Amino acid sequence: MDNNQRDTRKFLEEQLQWVIEQDNILKKIEINLYEMRSLAEYARDHELSSKEYNRLNYQINELKNKVVVLQQQRETAVH
């Protein structure tokens, strides 16, 4: 294997690793979004006390913040 082939192989391996990392981040975002949806549907389908509503709203905001952080990781990842 000459230097050009080695460089190409290294580049492709780095690209594959980047794609794997991006996929993992997207999976984490998806999990959080599904949880947010589940909480929102629960709130829609049940009569909640003010305390319950606030608790669910807090949970949804926490999940939203996690999604924002994950999205920032995705955008700042250099490939």
HURA-V832646 format. One record per residue. N is the residue number from 0. D_FIRST is the distance of its C-alpha to the first C-alpha in whole Angstrom. Layout:
BEGIN
n->{N	N}
d_first->{D_FIRST	D_FIRST}
END
This chain:
BEGIN
n->{0	1	2	3	4	5	6	7	8	9	10	11	12	13	14	15	16	17	18	19	20	21	22	23	24	25	26	27	28	29	30	31	32	33	34	35	36	37	38	39	40	41	42	43	44	45	46	47	48	49	50	51	52	53	54	55	56	57	58	59	60	61	62	63	64	65	66	67	68	69	70	71	72	73	74	75	76	77	78}
d_first->{0	4	7	8	6	7	10	11	10	12	15	15	16	18	20	20	22	24	25	26	28	30	31	32	34	35	36	38	40	41	42	45	46	47	49	50	51	53	55	56	57	59	61	62	63	65	68	67	69	68	66	64	63	62	60	58	58	57	54	53	53	50	48	48	47	44	43	43	41	39	39	38	35	34	35	33	30	27	24}
END
